[in-house]
Amino acid sequence: MELRFDMQYEDAYREVYEMVKPRYKLFTAGPVACFPEVLAIMSVQMFSHRSAEAKAVHVDTLERLKKFLEADSGEIILFPSSGTGFMESAVRNAVPRGGKVLVTIIGAFGKRFADVVEANGRKAVIFEKEPGQAVKPEELDEALRKNPDVHAVTITYNETSTGVLNPLPELAKVVHEHDKLLFVDAVSAMGGADIKFDEWGIDLVFASSQKAFGVPPGLAVAAVSERVFEIAEKMPERGWYFDLPLYRKFNEKKKGTPSTPPLPQIFGLNVVLRIIEKMGGKEAWLDMYRKRSEIIREGVKEMGLGILAEPGYESPTITAVVVPEGMKGIDVYNAMRERGFELAKGYGSVAEKTFRIGNMGYMTFDDIREMLDNLREVIEKLKA
């Protein structure tokens, strides 16, 4: 039976609503606009996370994610955190204190992984490319030959700050040839770029709910290999909140998570995974993302703007646009905001000369074309 609740304190609701009510069409780096169906399921009244109903949704979500990530050999883990929680978890669970990790950096979030490695008492061995460039297989092979004593390699699949998609299948093959653990930051890739966990031999790949899946923030998801669990079981001081074996034990007992999970986000993710199926499955969903990003890139190129990502390595979920000489990315961002469009500011070392256009979450092709029409007028005005 549908329950109804009267708002006794509607004025309190209205006061906050005036602060947060939708004002912009979102083309952000995340959080992103959510499907109406997601917002609807997230509004249901809460109940115990230890109830049979919550456990059923949890298990069903794990099964759907396993299929989506093609991870028959992997364990799906849900964390009540942002994706960064899995950076810390990977390091603490699978790399011994003082051990080395080869951190590949193609932008700001690769640097974050290095910071997490160091903050947890491990050594980050840095391999860094210029913003806009991807890591090539032969470069990674050379870096591993020079550093044969590293325990693991980190790869940012899709660098949110630069709009670059790394060639993950080829890079994973190199890591496998050197017999190292592979940790993949897929925060702005999962749900927008293909992931074949088993076929590519990934050890841990993680993401956040607020990116390509189009769910509000607060939930992190990952697929984890058996090899990681074997190492983690013997790892001292791996912590508690992000203890991977502990989460697997709760999965096996169909008990949910060790601590209270963000139930609304899990419900929302479950709905998105069902929407993907109803849209024609994984390939149709990913094709939608490819088409969105192509329209955006073609549109900005027609305006005479540059794309930061090197050709052939462009992200399917976010585009870093290079502004002309004499123009600042923040000026474009602010002008578009005045027109009702929230893009994303430039980030990291390329903040001043870029702005970013995300195409994640709930939007239509007409929304994209409307945004591009307004962007064209803004650029012409700023050039004048």
PABA-866237 format. One line per 3 residues: their letters; for each residue x, y, z of N, C-alpha, C. Coordinates in steps of 0.02 Angstrom, whole numbers, padded with zeros to 5 digits. Layout:
A	X/Y/Z/X/Y/Z/X/Y/Z | ... $
***
This chain:
MEL	00042/-00060/00000/00000/00000/00000/00044/00062/00000 | 00028/00110/-00042/00066/00172/-00047/00053/00215/00016 | 00106/00236/00049/00099/00277/00109/00101/00351/00090 $
RFD	00063/00391/00124/00061/00463/00112/00079/00499/00176 | 00115/00554/00168/00136/00593/00225/00119/00666/00213 | 00087/00697/00262/00073/00768/00257/00133/00807/00284 $
MQY	00149/00861/00251/00205/00902/00274/00180/00952/00325 | 00198/00940/00388/00178/00985/00441/00220/01049/00442 | 00280/01043/00415/00327/01099/00416/00349/01117/00345 $
EDA	00299/01128/00303/00314/01142/00233/00357/01205/00226 | 00349/01252/00272/00390/01313/00266/00464/01298/00272 | 00482/01248/00314/00552/01229/00320/00577/01201/00254 $
YRE	00536/01160/00223/00553/01132/00158/00562/01188/00107 | 00515/01235/00106/00517/01289/00056/00579/01333/00065 | 00599/01343/00127/00658/01385/00139/00721/01355/00109 $
VYE	00728/01289/00117/00786/01256/00088/00778/01249/00013 | 00717/01235/-00010/00706/01227/-00082/00726/01290/-00120 | 00713/01347/-00091/00732/01409/-00125/00808/01414/-00134 $
MVK	00845/01381/-00090/00917/01381/-00096/00943/01333/-00149 | 00907/01277/-00159/00934/01224/-00202/00892/01209/-00263 | 00837/01244/-00273/00793/01227/-00329/00830/01231/-00396 $
PRY	00811/01189/-00443/00846/01187/-00508/00843/01254/-00544 | 00901/01278/-00564/00906/01341/-00601/00942/01332/-00668 | 00976/01277/-00676/01020/01269/-00734/01010/01200/-00767 $
KLF	01023/01198/-00832/01029/01135/-00866/01102/01112/-00856 | 01110/01051/-00831/01176/01030/-00808/01216/00995/-00863 | 01276/01021/-00874/01327/00989/-00917/01391/00988/-00877 $
TAG	01386/00962/-00817/01440/00966/-00767/01484/00904/-00769 | 01536/00906/-00728/01580/00848/-00719/01553/00801/-00666 | 01498/00819/-00634/01467/00780/-00581/01468/00817/-00515 $
PVA	01415/00812/-00476/01354/00774/-00489/01317/00799/-00551 | 01277/00755/-00579/01243/00769/-00642/01167/00763/-00632 | 01130/00784/-00683/01057/00778/-00681/01037/00705/-00679 $
CFP	00985/00691/-00641/00963/00621/-00631/00898/00607/-00669 | 00890/00545/-00690/00827/00525/-00721/00769/00537/-00672 | 00712/00558/-00696/00654/00567/-00652/00637/00503/-00614 $
EVL	00646/00446/-00647/00632/00383/-00614/00679/00371/-00554 | 00740/00395/-00560/00788/00388/-00505/00767/00432/-00447 | 00750/00495/-00461/00728/00540/-00408/00665/00514/-00374 $
AIM	00621/00483/-00413/00559/00457/-00384/00572/00400/-00336 | 00615/00352/-00356/00628/00295/-00312/00666/00317/-00250 | 00706/00369/-00256/00745/00392/-00198/00702/00430/-00147 $
SVQ	00641/00445/-00166/00597/00483/-00120/00555/00437/-00076 | 00562/00370/-00083/00521/00326/-00042/00542/00333/00031 | 00495/00321/00075/00509/00325/00147/00562/00272/00166 $
MFS	00607/00290/00211/00661/00245/00230/00636/00188/00274 | 00675/00134/00272/00663/00076/00315/00731/00046/00333 | 00731/-00004/00375/00794/-00032/00400/00837/-00061/00345 $
HRS	00902/-00045/00348/00948/-00074/00300/00962/-00148/00314 | 00937/-00172/00370/00943/-00243/00386/00879/-00282/00370 | 00831/-00249/00341/00768/-00281/00324/00776/-00327/00263 $
AEA	00729/-00372/00255/00731/-00418/00198/00726/-00380/00132 | 00686/-00326/00133/00677/-00287/00072/00742/-00253/00050 | 00778/-00223/00098/00841/-00189/00082/00893/-00239/00058 $
KAV	00895/-00297/00090/00943/-00348/00070/00928/-00373/-00001 | 00865/-00379/-00017/00846/-00403/-00084/00868/-00353/-00138 | 00859/-00288/-00126/00881/-00239/-00175/00957/-00238/-00180 $
HVD	00990/-00245/-00123/01064/-00246/-00123/01090/-00303/-00166 | 01065/-00363/-00155/01088/-00422/-00192/01072/-00414/-00267 | 01013/-00389/-00282/00994/-00380/-00352/01039/-00329/-00386 $
TLE	01057/-00277/-00350/01102/-00226/-00379/01171/-00255/-00393 | 01196/-00296/-00347/01261/-00329/-00358/01259/-00372/-00420 | 01206/-00409/-00429/01200/-00454/-00487/01197/-00415/-00552 $
RLK	01161/-00360/-00552/01155/-00319/-00613/01222/-00285/-00629 | 01257/-00262/-00579/01323/-00231/-00590/01373/-00283/-00616 | 01371/-00343/-00589/01416/-00396/-00611/01407/-00408/-00686 $
KFL	01345/-00409/-00708/01330/-00419/-00779/01354/-00359/-00820 | 01341/-00299/-00796/01358/-00238/-00833/01433/-00232/-00841 | 01471/-00250/-00789/01544/-00244/-00790/01578/-00306/-00818 $
EAD	01538/-00357/-00836/01564/-00420/-00863/01617/-00448/-00815 | 01595/-00455/-00753/01640/-00473/-00698/01618/-00538/-00664 | 01611/-00592/-00703/01590/-00655/-00674/01639/-00679/-00620 $
SGE	01704/-00664/-00630/01755/-00687/-00582/01765/-00637/-00526 | 01734/-00579/-00530/01746/-00527/-00480/01692/-00523/-00428 | 01708/-00490/-00374/01661/-00476/-00320/01640/-00403/-00326 $
IIL	01575/-00389/-00327/01551/-00320/-00328/01545/-00295/-00257 | 01575/-00237/-00245/01575/-00207/-00179/01543/-00137/-00183 | 01500/-00123/-00135/01469/-00056/-00129/01494/-00023/-00066 $
FPS	01523/00037/-00074/01547/00076/-00016/01501/00136/-00004 | 01487/00153/00059/01452/00215/00075/01502/00273/00074 | 01525/00291/00014/01577/00343/00008/01577/00369/-00063 $
SGT	01623/00415/-00077/01638/00433/-00146/01686/00382/-00174 | 01701/00387/-00239/01747/00340/-00270/01816/00341/-00239 | 01835/00398/-00211/01901/00404/-00181/01911/00353/-00125 $
GFM	01857/00331/-00094/01863/00280/-00042/01896/00216/-00068 | 01883/00200/-00131/01913/00140/-00160/01987/00150/-00175 | 02009/00212/-00186/02081/00224/-00192/02116/00202/-00128 $
ESA	02089/00226/-00073/02118/00209/-00008/02113/00135/00006 | 02056/00106/-00010/02046/00035/00003/02094/-00008/-00037 | 02104/00008/-00100/02149/-00031/-00142/02220/-00031/-00113 $
VRN	02242/00027/-00093/02310/00034/-00066/02317/-00003/-00001 | 02270/00006/00046/02277/-00023/00113/02266/-00099/00112 | 02225/-00123/00066/02209/-00194/00065/02258/-00237/00025 $
AVP	02292/-00206/-00025/02330/-00248/-00071/02403/-00228/-00080 | 02425/-00175/-00048/02495/-00153/-00053/02524/-00150/00017 | 02579/-00185/00031/02608/-00183/00098/02635/-00114/00116 $
RGG	02634/-00097/00179/02662/-00034/00202/02734/-00027/00179 | 02749/00030/00147/02815/00041/00119/02822/00016/00048 | 02773/-00021/00023/02775/-00047/-00045/02766/00007/-00097 $
KVL	02785/-00008/-00158/02783/00041/-00212/02723/00029/-00259 | 02696/00085/-00283/02641/00084/-00331/02660/00129/-00389 | 02657/00103/-00451/02668/00145/-00509/02604/00182/-00524 $
VTI	02604/00248/-00515/02545/00288/-00525/02551/00325/-00592 | 02508/00308/-00639/02508/00343/-00704/02463/00404/-00697 | 02489/00461/-00719/02454/00525/-00710/02444/00559/-00777 $
IGA	02381/00572/-00794/02367/00612/-00854/02323/00673/-00836 | 02320/00688/-00772/02280/00745/-00750/02273/00746/-00674 | 02228/00788/-00650/02222/00802/-00579/02204/00740/-00537 $
FGK	02163/00695/-00565/02140/00639/-00524/02190/00582/-00521 | 02235/00579/-00569/02292/00534/-00562/02336/00557/-00505 | 02344/00623/-00500/02384/00651/-00445/02351/00636/-00377 $
RFA	02285/00635/-00376/02252/00618/-00313/02268/00547/-00292 | 02270/00501/-00340/02287/00432/-00323/02357/00429/-00293 | 02403/00468/-00320/02471/00470/-00293/02470/00496/-00221 $
DVV	02430/00548/-00209/02424/00575/-00141/02398/00523/-00092 | 02348/00484/-00115/02319/00432/-00072/02370/00378/-00057 | 02409/00359/-00107/02461/00309/-00097/02510/00332/-00043 $
EAN	02534/00394/-00049/02583/00421/-00001/02553/00430/00068 | 02490/00453/00071/02458/00465/00135/02448/00402/00175 | 02448/00344/00141/02438/00281/00175/02503/00242/00184 $
GRK	02560/00277/00183/02623/00246/00200/02653/00203/00146 | 02631/00212/00084/02661/00177/00028/02699/00227/-00016 | 02738/00202/-00063/02778/00245/-00106/02748/00249/-00175 $
AVI	02733/00310/-00198/02708/00321/-00265/02766/00333/-00314 | 02770/00290/-00363/02819/00298/-00417/02781/00331/-00475 | 02799/00392/-00492/02758/00432/-00537/02779/00423/-00610 $
FEK	02729/00410/-00652/02738/00414/-00725/02685/00463/-00750 | 02707/00521/-00773/02660/00575/-00788/02666/00598/-00861 | 02607/00610/-00892/02604/00637/-00959/02578/00709/-00957 $
EPG	02589/00746/-01011/02563/00813/-01016/02486/00812/-01019 | 02452/00863/-00991/02379/00865/-00995/02355/00860/-01067 | 02308/00815/-01079/02281/00805/-01146/02308/00742/-01178 $
QAV	02362/00714/-01150/02391/00654/-01178/02369/00592/-01139 | 02368/00536/-01174/02353/00472/-01143/02417/00432/-01133 | 02414/00382/-01090/02470/00336/-01080/02469/00284/-01136 $
KPE	02525/00273/-01168/02529/00224/-01222/02558/00158/-01194 | 02538/00102/-01223/02561/00037/-01197/02637/00030/-01194 | 02671/00054/-01246/02744/00048/-01246/02777/00090/-01192 $
ELD	02745/00147/-01175/02771/00189/-01121/02763/00155/-01054 | 02705/00125/-01044/02693/00090/-00981/02740/00030/-00975 | 02751/-00005/-01029/02797/-00062/-01029/02867/-00040/-01007 $
EAL	02890/00016/-01035/02956/00042/-01018/02959/00062/-00944 | 02906/00095/-00920/02904/00116/-00849/02907/00056/-00803 | 02874/00002/-00821/02874/-00057/-00778/02941/-00093/-00782 $
RKN	02974/-00090/-00838/03040/-00120/-00844/03091/-00083/-00800 | 03081/-00017/-00794/03125/00023/-00752/03108/00016/-00678 | 03047/-00006/-00663/03025/-00011/-00593/02994/-00080/-00581 $
PDV	03034/-00133/-00585/03008/-00201/-00579/02983/-00219/-00509 | 02999/-00177/-00460/02982/-00194/-00391/02916/-00164/-00367 | 02878/-00132/-00413/02813/-00105/-00391/02764/-00162/-00381 $
HAV	02718/-00152/-00334/02667/-00203/-00320/02606/-00195/-00365 | 02592/-00133/-00384/02531/-00120/-00421/02539/-00060/-00468 | 02492/-00054/-00515/02490/00002/-00562/02421/00033/-00558 $
TIT	02419/00099/-00555/02354/00134/-00557/02345/00167/-00625 | 02286/00161/-00652/02269/00193/-00715/02204/00231/-00708 | 02204/00294/-00727/02142/00332/-00730/02112/00318/-00799 $
YNE	02059/00281/-00801/02029/00261/-00865/02007/00323/-00904 | 01970/00365/-00870/01944/00426/-00901/01962/00484/-00855 | 02008/00527/-00876/02030/00583/-00835/01980/00640/-00840 $
TST	01944/00652/-00786/01891/00702/-00785/01917/00772/-00797 | 01978/00786/-00777/02004/00855/-00783/02026/00872/-00853 | 02041/00822/-00895/02068/00836/-00962/02025/00807/-01018 $
GVL	01976/00765/-01001/01934/00736/-01053/01970/00684/-01095 | 02017/00648/-01065/02056/00597/-01101/02036/00527/-01078 | 02025/00483/-01127/02010/00413/-01113/02073/00372/-01127 $
NPL	02101/00343/-01075/02160/00300/-01083/02141/00235/-01119 | 02187/00206/-01158/02173/00142/-01192/02178/00083/-01144 | 02129/00077/-01101/02132/00029/-01045/02144/-00043/-01066 $
PEL	02110/-00070/-01117/02124/-00140/-01134/02197/-00154/-01150 | 02229/-00109/-01188/02299/-00117/-01206/02344/-00108/-01145 | 02329/-00060/-01103/02369/-00048/-01043/02362/-00106/-00994 $
AKV	02302/-00133/-00988/02291/-00189/-00943/02332/-00250/-00966 | 02338/-00259/-01030/02378/-00314/-01057/02451/-00308/-01036 | 02477/-00246/-01038/02547/-00234/-01018/02556/-00250/-00944 $
VHE	02509/-00225/-00903/02513/-00238/-00831/02512/-00313/-00817 | 02469/-00348/-00852/02463/-00421/-00844/02528/-00456/-00863 | 02560/-00433/-00917/02624/-00463/-00939/02678/-00455/-00886 $
HDK	02675/-00401/-00847/02724/-00389/-00794/02702/-00418/-00727 | 02643/-00449/-00727/02616/-00482/-00667/02610/-00435/-00608 | 02581/-00376/-00621/02568/-00327/-00568/02493/-00321/-00557 $
LLF	02474/-00299/-00497/02404/-00283/-00485/02384/-00221/-00525 | 02321/-00220/-00549/02296/-00164/-00587/02237/-00132/-00552 | 02246/-00069/-00530/02192/-00030/-00499/02169/00023/-00549 $
VDA	02104/00023/-00564/02078/00069/-00615/02027/00117/-00585 | 02044/00182/-00591/01998/00235/-00573/01952/00245/-00633 | 01890/00223/-00627/01841/00230/-00681/01784/00276/-00660 $
VSA	01799/00325/-00617/01747/00366/-00588/01704/00400/-00641 | 01735/00431/-00692/01695/00463/-00744/01692/00420/-00808 | 01709/00356/-00801/01706/00310/-00858/01651/00257/-00850 $
MGG	01647/00227/-00791/01599/00173/-00781/01528/00197/-00794 | 01494/00162/-00838/01428/00183/-00859/01428/00224/-00922 | 01488/00247/-00943/01493/00286/-01004/01543/00258/-01053 $
ADI	01589/00216/-01029/01639/00183/-01071/01639/00109/-01053 | 01655/00068/-01101/01651/-00004/-01091/01702/-00028/-01039 | 01682/-00076/-00998/01726/-00109/-00950/01713/-00184/-00955 $
KFD	01766/-00222/-00969/01762/-00294/-00972/01811/-00321/-00919 | 01787/-00326/-00859/01829/-00343/-00801/01867/-00408/-00811 | 01832/-00460/-00829/01864/-00526/-00837/01912/-00527/-00896 $
EWG	01888/-00506/-00953/01927/-00510/-01015/01991/-00468/-01011 | 01987/-00410/-00979/02045/-00366/-00976/02091/-00381/-00917 | 02071/-00424/-00873/02114/-00443/-00817/02125/-00388/-00766 $
IDL	02071/-00353/-00748/02075/-00299/-00699/02072/-00328/-00629 | 02108/-00298/-00582/02106/-00321/-00513/02056/-00281/-00471 | 02052/-00216/-00483/02003/-00175/-00447/01985/-00116/-00491 $
VFA	01922/-00108/-00506/01898/-00050/-00545/01840/-00019/-00506 | 01842/00047/-00498/01792/00079/-00456/01764/00142/-00488 | 01707/00163/-00463/01674/00224/-00488/01628/00251/-00434 $
SSQ	01597/00308/-00450/01551/00342/-00405/01482/00346/-00437 | 01432/00351/-00396/01363/00351/-00421/01345/00415/-00459 | 01380/00470/-00446/01357/00536/-00470/01384/00555/-00539 $
KAF	01412/00507/-00575/01440/00522/-00641/01397/00492/-00696 | 01424/00445/-00734/01390/00421/-00794/01327/00381/-00778 | 01320/00354/-00717/01258/00320/-00700/01202/00370/-00686 $
GVP	01219/00432/-00670/01167/00482/-00659/01126/00472/-00596 | 01161/00458/-00541/01129/00449/-00475/01162/00500/-00428 | 01127/00528/-00379/01159/00574/-00332/01220/00544/-00298 $
PGL	01266/00586/-00274/01327/00562/-00243/01314/00527/-00177 | 01364/00486/-00157/01360/00453/-00092/01371/00378/-00095 | 01375/00351/-00156/01385/00279/-00164/01444/00267/-00210 $
AVA	01490/00223/-00190/01545/00202/-00232/01538/00128/-00248 | 01555/00109/-00309/01548/00040/-00331/01614/00015/-00359 | 01626/-00050/-00352/01688/-00078/-00379/01679/-00152/-00393 $
AVS	01720/-00177/-00439/01728/-00248/-00450/01800/-00265/-00428 | 01807/-00318/-00389/01871/-00336/-00358/01889/-00408/-00373 | 01952/-00420/-00391/01974/-00487/-00411/01989/-00531/-00350 $
ERV	01990/-00596/-00362/02006/-00644/-00309/02077/-00633/-00285 | 02122/-00614/-00331/02192/-00603/-00311/02197/-00548/-00258 | 02158/-00496/-00264/02158/-00442/-00215/02136/-00468/-00147 $
FEI	02083/-00510/-00146/02059/-00536/-00083/02110/-00582/-00050 | 02145/-00622/-00090/02196/-00666/-00062/02251/-00626/-00028 | 02270/-00570/-00058/02321/-00527/-00027/02293/-00493/00035 $
AEK	02231/-00467/00028/02201/-00428/00082/02191/-00469/00145 | 02173/-00532/00138/02162/-00575/00196/02223/-00578/00242 | 02282/-00569/00213/02345/-00574/00251/02375/-00506/00267 $
MPE	02341/-00453/00245/02369/-00385/00252/02354/-00357/00322 | 02406/-00340/00361/02393/-00310/00427/02373/-00237/00420 | 02335/-00212/00468/02317/-00141/00471/02284/-00116/00407 $
RGW	02237/-00155/00381/02204/-00133/00320/02143/-00089/00335 | 02134/-00074/00400/02078/-00032/00419/02014/-00071/00428 | 01960/-00036/00442/01895/-00068/00452/01842/-00043/00403 $
YFD	01836/00023/00396/01782/00051/00355/01787/00028/00283 | 01849/00021/00257/01859/00001/00188/01893/-00068/00183 | 01877/-00111/00230/01905/-00179/00233/01869/-00223/00182 $
LPL	01902/-00239/00126/01870/-00276/00072/01846/-00345/00092 | 01887/-00385/00128/01862/-00451/00148/01799/-00447/00193 | 01796/-00395/00234/01737/-00387/00276/01674/-00375/00233 $
YRK	01681/-00334/00182/01625/-00321/00137/01604/-00385/00101 | 01653/-00425/00080/01636/-00486/00045/01598/-00534/00091 | 01618/-00537/00155/01582/-00580/00201/01508/-00560/00207 $
FNE	01496/-00494/00208/01427/-00470/00210/01390/-00487/00146 | 01425/-00482/00089/01394/-00502/00025/01374/-00576/00027 | 01420/-00618/00050/01408/-00690/00051/01349/-00709/00095 $
KKK	01340/-00672/00149/01285/-00685/00195/01221/-00648/00175 | 01225/-00611/00119/01169/-00571/00094/01142/-00525/00148 | 01190/-00492/00182/01172/-00447/00237/01181/-00373/00219 $
GTP	01201/-00359/00158/01210/-00289/00138/01282/-00267/00149 | 01291/-00214/00189/01357/-00186/00202/01371/-00184/00277 | 01435/-00182/00297/01450/-00182/00369/01422/-00122/00406 $
STP	01424/-00063/00376/01395/-00003/00406/01336/00019/00364 | 01298/00067/00389/01237/00088/00355/01251/00115/00285 | 01220/00086/00234/01232/00109/00166/01184/00165/00147 $
PLP	01198/00202/00093/01152/00253/00068/01096/00219/00028 | 01045/00197/00062/00991/00159/00030/00962/00194/-00031 | 00946/00260/-00027/00917/00292/-00086/00961/00287/-00149 $
QIF	01027/00295/-00140/01072/00290/-00197/01074/00219/-00226 | 01070/00169/-00183/01068/00100/-00207/01004/00088/-00246 | 00949/00113/-00220/00886/00107/-00257/00891/00141/-00325 $
GLN	00920/00201/-00325/00927/00239/-00387/00971/00203/-00438 | 01026/00175/-00415/01071/00138/-00460/01036/00077/-00488 | 00997/00044/-00447/00960/-00015/-00471/00912/00005/-00527 $
VVL	00878/00062/-00518/00833/00086/-00570/00870/00101/-00635 | 00929/00134/-00629/00968/00150/-00689/00989/00086/-00726 | 01010/00036/-00690/01030/-00027/-00722/00971/-00060/-00757 $
RII	00911/-00051/-00730/00852/-00077/-00764/00835/-00034/-00826 | 00845/00032/-00820/00834/00077/-00877/00880/00058/-00935 | 00943/00043/-00919/00991/00022/-00970/00966/-00039/-01008 $
EKM	00939/-00087/-00971/00912/-00147/-01003/00854/-00130/-01049 | 00810/-00086/-01025/00751/-00068/-01064/00768/-00025/-01125 | 00826/00009/-01123/00848/00050/-01180/00882/00008/-01234 $
GGK	00889/-00056/-01221/00921/-00099/-01271/00984/-00132/-01247 | 01002/-00121/-01184/01061/-00154/-01157/01123/-00110/-01156 | 01177/-00138/-01134/01240/-00102/-01123/01265/-00067/-01186 $
EAW	01265/-00102/-01244/01292/-00073/-01305/01253/-00012/-01327 | 01187/-00016/-01322/01144/00041/-01342/01156/00100/-01295 | 01164/00086/-01231/01177/00139/-01182/01244/00173/-01196 $
LDM	01296/00134/-01207/01362/00162/-01220/01363/00199/-01287 | 01325/00175/-01335/01321/00210/-01399/01289/00278/-01391 | 01241/00284/-01346/01211/00349/-01331/01263/00397/-01305 $
YRK	01307/00373/-01262/01361/00416/-01236/01410/00436/-01291 | 01427/00390/-01334/01472/00406/-01390/01442/00460/-01434 | 01378/00455/-01450/01345/00504/-01493/01342/00572/-01459 $
RSE	01327/00573/-01395/01325/00637/-01359/01392/00673/-01364 | 01445/00637/-01349/01512/00668/-01348/01533/00689/-01418 | 01515/00651/-01469/01532/00670/-01538/01498/00734/-01558 $
IIR	01434/00742/-01541/01398/00803/-01557/01431/00863/-01524 | 01451/00855/-01461/01483/00910/-01425/01550/00928/-01456 | 01591/00879/-01471/01657/00893/-01500/01651/00926/-01569 $
EGV	01606/00900/-01610/01596/00929/-01676/01571/01001/-01670 | 01526/01012/-01621/01499/01079/-01612/01551/01130/-01591 | 01594/01113/-01544/01643/01162/-01520/01698/01173/-01573 $
KEM	01713/01121/-01612/01762/01129/-01665/01736/01178/-01719 | 01671/01174/-01733/01642/01220/-01781/01646/01293/-01758 | 01651/01302/-01692/01658/01370/-01664/01730/01394/-01665 $
GLG	01776/01351/-01689/01846/01369/-01689/01882/01357/-01624 | 01851/01317/-01580/01881/01302/-01515/01920/01236/-01520 | 01968/01228/-01476/02009/01168/-01476/01985/01116/-01426 $
ILA	02006/01054/-01436/01993/00999/-01390/02059/00981/-01357 | 02062/00979/-01291/02124/00965/-01256/02149/00894/-01268 | 02103/00846/-01271/02123/00776/-01280/02154/00765/-01348 $
EPG	02208/00726/-01350/02239/00711/-01414/02191/00667/-01456 | 02192/00675/-01522/02146/00637/-01566/02151/00562/-01555 | 02093/00531/-01551/02090/00459/-01541/02083/00438/-01469 $
YES	02090/00486/-01423/02086/00469/-01351/02035/00514/-01316 | 01985/00537/-01352/01935/00581/-01323/01886/00543/-01278 | 01868/00574/-01223/01822/00545/-01175/01751/00542/-01204 $
PTI	01713/00489/-01188/01643/00486/-01207/01596/00520/-01158 | 01624/00546/-01103/01581/00575/-01051/01593/00648/-01035 | 01652/00674/-01052/01667/00744/-01036/01720/00770/-01085 $
TAV	01711/00832/-01106/01756/00863/-01154/01788/00925/-01124 | 01855/00926/-01123/01891/00986/-01102/01905/01029/-01163 | 01877/01089/-01163/01880/01134/-01221/01933/01187/-01208 $
VVP	01976/01198/-01257/02029/01248/-01252/02004/01314/-01281 | 02007/01367/-01241/01982/01432/-01264/02035/01468/-01305 | 02014/01515/-01348/02062/01551/-01389/02107/01597/-01347 $
EGM	02162/01618/-01376/02208/01665/-01344/02171/01728/-01324 | 02184/01751/-01263/02151/01812/-01239/02085/01799/-01204 | 02063/01737/-01201/02000/01719/-01169/02015/01671/-01111 $
KGI	01975/01673/-01058/01983/01628/-01002/01923/01580/-00997 | 01938/01519/-00978/01886/01470/-00972/01832/01491/-00922 | 01852/01523/-00868/01803/01544/-00817/01754/01595/-00844 $
DVY	01776/01635/-00893/01731/01684/-00924/01675/01649/-00963 | 01694/01596/-00998/01644/01557/-01035/01596/01523/-00986 | 01623/01495/-00933/01582/01462/-00883/01531/01511/-00853 $
NAM	01554/01569/-00833/01509/01618/-00802/01456/01644/-00851 | 01476/01655/-00913/01428/01680/-00964/01374/01628/-00978 | 01393/01565/-00980/01344/01512/-00993/01298/01504/-00933 $
RER	01324/01515/-00874/01282/01509/-00814/01228/01563/-00814 | 01245/01622/-00838/01196/01676/-00844/01139/01657/-00892 | 01153/01612/-00937/01103/01590/-00986/01067/01527/-00963 $
GFE	01082/01503/-00904/01046/01445/-00877/01079/01378/-00890 | 01144/01379/-00907/01180/01317/-00921/01239/01311/-00874 | 01241/01257/-00835/01297/01244/-00790/01345/01196/-00824 $
LAK	01401/01223/-00849/01454/01182/-00876/01501/01164/-00819 | 01563/01148/-00833/01612/01134/-00780/01673/01179/-00792 | 01698/01207/-00738/01758/01249/-00743/01818/01206/-00763 $
GYG	01869/01239/-00790/01932/01204/-00801/01960/01181/-00735 | 02002/01129/-00736/02023/01098/-00673/02098/01084/-00675 | 02129/01092/-00618/02200/01075/-00612/02245/01124/-00650 $
SVA	02297/01098/-00679/02348/01141/-00711/02322/01175/-00774 | 02266/01150/-00802/02239/01181/-00864/02176/01222/-00849 | 02167/01240/-00786/02105/01273/-00765/02092/01338/-00804 $
EKT	02144/01378/-00814/02132/01444/-00844/02117/01441/-00918 | 02147/01394/-00953/02140/01394/-01026/02085/01347/-01051 | 02049/01316/-01005/01996/01269/-01027/01931/01280/-00988 $
FRI	01878/01255/-01016/01816/01241/-00979/01795/01172/-01003 | 01749/01141/-00965/01731/01072/-00982/01655/01066/-00992 | 01638/01021/-01037/01567/01006/-01050/01556/00933/-01036 $
GNM	01518/00919/-00983/01501/00850/-00968/01438/00830/-01004 | 01434/00767/-01023/01372/00742/-01055/01346/00680/-01019 | 01354/00681/-00952/01333/00625/-00911/01264/00637/-00881 $
GYM	01229/00582/-00867/01165/00587/-00833/01107/00599/-00879 | 01056/00631/-00853/00992/00639/-00887/00993/00702/-00931 | 00994/00692/-00996/00990/00747/-01044/00968/00719/-01111 $
TFD	00945/00762/-01154/00923/00741/-01221/00971/00771/-01273 | 00967/00746/-01334/01007/00775/-01388/00986/00847/-01402 | 00922/00861/-01393/00898/00930/-01401/00930/00975/-01349 $
DIR	00937/00951/-01287/00970/00990/-01235/01042/01008/-01256 | 01076/00959/-01286/01145/00971/-01307/01148/01023/-01362 | 01104/01018/-01410/01103/01067/-01465/01086/01137/-01440 $
EML	01040/01141/-01393/01022/01206/-01364/01082/01236/-01328 | 01118/01194/-01291/01178/01218/-01256/01230/01243/-01305 | 01241/01206/-01359/01290/01226/-01410/01271/01291/-01444 $
DNL	01207/01301/-01457/01184/01364/-01487/01200/01423/-01441 | 01189/01415/-01377/01204/01468/-01330/01280/01477/-01322 | 01317/01422/-01323/01389/01427/-01318/01418/01465/-01377 $
REV	01391/01453/-01436/01414/01489/-01496/01406/01564/-01488 | 01348/01584/-01462/01336/01656/-01453/01383/01685/-01399 | 01395/01646/-01347/01440/01670/-01294/01511/01679/-01321 $
IEK	01535/01631/-01359/01603/01635/-01386/01609/01695/-01434 | 01560/01705/-01475/01562/01762/-01522/01562/01828/-01484 | 01524/01832/-01430/01521/01893/-01390/01588/01905/-01355 $
LKA	01619/01852/-01328/01682/01860/-01292/01739/01876/-01340 | 01734/01854/-01402/01784/01869/-01452/01781/01942/-01475 | 01722/01969/-01472/01711/02037/-01499/01747/02091/-01459 $
***
